[in-house]
Amino acid sequence: MSQVVDGGPPGRGRPGGLADAGRGGRRPQDRGAADAGVRDREEDGTAHGDRAGPLDLRLVPPVLAAWATAAVTLDVPAVWTAVLAIACLTGGIFLLSACGSGRAGRPAEASPTRRAGRMAQGARTLQRSGWARAPIAAVLLCVAAAAAAAGLHGADVRRGPVPELARRYATVTAEVEVSGDPWLSRPRVRGDHAAPVAVLARAEVRRVARTDGTNVRTRTPVLLVVDADIPAPYGSAARNGGAAAGGTAGAGVRDARRAREAWLGLLPSTRLRVGGRLAPALTGADPTAAVLRVRGRPGPRIVAGPSGPQRLAGRLRAGLREATDDLPEDARALLPGLVVGDTSRITPDLDEAFKDTDLTHTLAVSGSNLTILLALLIGPPGLAQRAERRGLAPRLGLSLRGTALLAGALTLGFVVVSRPDPSVLRAAVCGAVALLALATGRRRSLLPALATAVLLLVLYDPWLARSYGFLLSVLATGALLVLAPGWSEALRRRRVPPRLAEALAAAAAAQAVCAPVTAVLSARVSLVAVPCNLLAEVAVAPATVLGFAALVWAPLAMGPAKALAWCAGWPAGWIAGVARTGAALPGAGVGWPGSWRGALALAAVTVAFVLAVRRLPRHPWWTALLAVLLVLVVVRPAPLTRVITGWPPPGWRFAMCDVGQGDATVLAAGEGTGVVVDAGPDPELVDHCLRRLGITRVPLLVLTHFHADHVAGLSGVLRGRSVAAIETTGFEEPPEQAEFVTRVAAARHIPLTRAVAGEEGRTGPLSWRILWPPPSTRPPSDPGYPAWPGPVPAPDGPNDASVAMLVRAGGLRLLLLGDLEPPAQQALSRSPVAAELAGVDVLKVAHHGSAYQDPELIRLAAPRVALISCGADNPYGHPAPATVAALRAGGALVLRTDRDGELAVGGTGGTGGEVRVARD
């Protein structure tokens, strides 16, 4: 009587995990039933070899020792590194020799029985003596290899004339080779201006001219910083010089833009001749010996073009960008990043949304990209080594050897197109390990393979030992190999569908292991990472496959490429939508100490949480209660939040956000609705403030003027909210910030209008009147602006062109002055509307409470409450003590965000009414 063998581990039979069907005399139909049963278990991940047996951790200590050694010794002098390498090498060889001599001393036995007994006794003896030295020897040898590799790489960065010239801040002429794709620096706000945007690129100095005129050959890595800031098309010269000056300025802007695009279009391996100033580089995770700052115009001087593979990769990447040009903004930005790591179109707000939801791994090349492509080729898990395998390979008639060769070629092409730098090599190795885990169905046994890959990568490029990206990749892959199978099995035992259990276990395991490192980088913990990753995962595979198809078709025929990109745009848009929706939730993340102590604390909390979750299924009521509490923490319904935190206070009419050195205020216009005046310098800060106030609809966003500390946070106001209109001043300086606002409004299809004195508006309980600027600050040819009686001073800059408003909100009268300075304040206090300014309830003090105030306007307004928005320890000394003293002398309660935090005002106002101020 035949029977089906169901208890043996899948690795003990034929390839693919089958027991030997020829043993035991089973009939062919029985063998087929056994094969089918094992296949079913392998395909849903329940094969015994995937869940049983101890983990093989023998390579983990040597790899960790090599990793730590490389990270520490990169900056150590070469002499000490050599001493460490020689000492560890000597010790390792000595221990190995001792192990070998112990093994060679065993005598041979004639009788098999006696030989077996002696062998068992000898094994126990060696375990206590010789073999115990082997792990220590492995650690010492790996430390020696890592120290040698790190010493050579560190010395390679420090050698040559470039570091010495950088210490002297010398101006040099050099020939450099671009080694990576150039990218634009992120704009940073400094005071009221955004720091100049630069093009950054990693490069190697191949030849540098000394001060005596001699040329020296070298290979020194540097960071190339190209001044690519666009000059002002308007300004005093343009205003005073008329059309000629304006035309010259416009030509300068066009030239600067062309130069910037030329620098950004450089391909790796391109050689340039540049002149600039060297400066020392900060030590860290990057192999950079110096910073070379050069001028961006008239453009790069190319000495030699890129190599053939880089030209091919650049043509494919450019074709993919062209194929995605007609897609919606988010899909157009995300798809090239998802497919080949091209993040040039990722906007700051989209990038922040992916960071808030821990979906950043989809914006860069990762091992999952390669895994998806190879899985499409070889078929479902567990079938790679079997004749019954699925996928494209058997349909194309490829043998196992041909399939392996094609998979290798696909991997090589993936590395070339995605750039063969260390991060891509890391992704390829980790993807190959994950693929091997899927293909064989023996995930836990692949931990030594991952350890070997990590060791080889650290020895190949020791700088990876300091890379957070490398650490996260290894942790995520290790979690998928070690934790995910057991968690998936536990979920299946609780009747969770196999596919869902697999996805949920993978997302939870990766998040649990990577969260402490992510907290160090972002000083926050995402509470929506697991559900967002689950929702996004269903779209990653189709977006990747269709995107690669568009990449291949683009050089051949753009029509099919655009059609494939259009199809890929749907899943890519879904991923971006998941990121934006998750990031817009009020409780998407919580703050956490951004230090390694905080990481250790989070790791301890995670372990305790996992242990608690294992016991929760026994208590379904507690499980349901905790799930409801988690949802409430993430969603944070405004009524519930108001009851628990007391913020915002009931009946609030006006709120001043704490956005540092900048302005962002909100006027309540109904439930979840608010008119926002200015956006502050940081999108994250203004978004956080609006979330806490429960603002989801903005009927009007007023940007008083275009200084960066008032408009740079615009994307934070738009994040997850509907904005009906944007109103600005007509004085478009600084021009780069005015262009930024115009571009963002056009991209979101938001009407952009210009405020003018005399304009009135109303929404819900709010009404307002524009007091400034008068129409003379705008082109006089426009007949739509009302006449302004009397002489009006020409604005001396953006501050004096600020939009000033008088607002009525539930009986309160509020005067919002933007950043008006004394000339405009004096003109306003003598204008026909001066009588309306007397005795206001709340004054938003102009220009962060600076000393430049008109005393007459302060006496005229005579506010009961004066609010000042300023940053803690700002370098301008805001607010000025004289301004604070003058306000208090007039009887005003003076509050400031740097000391009092966010502020909210309510009450009835008016004569005899009250004004309530709450501090967060």
Beta strands, then each sheet from edge to edge (+ up, - down):
strand 1: 171-178
strand 2: 183-184
strand 3: 189-190
strand 4: 193-194
strand 5: 198-209
strand 6: 215-227
strand 7: 271-280
strand 8: 290-295
strand 9: 302-304
strand 10: 524-526
strand 11: 589-591
strand 12: 652-656
strand 13: 665-668
strand 14: 674-677
strand 15: 697-698
strand 16: 701-703
strand 17: 722-723
strand 18: 726-728
strand 19: 752-754
strand 20: 760-763
strand 21: 766-772
strand 22: 804-809
strand 23: 812-816
strand 24: 842-844
strand 25: 865-868
strand 26: 893-896
strand 27: 903-907
strand 28: 915-919
sheet 1: 2+ 5- 1+ 7- 8+ 6+
sheet 2: 2+ 5- 1+ 7- 9+
sheet 3: 3+ 4-
sheet 4: 10+ 11-
sheet 5: 19+ 18+ 16+ 14+ 13- 12+ 27- 28+
sheet 6: 15+ 17+
sheet 7: 20+ 21- 22+ 23- 24- 25- 26-
end
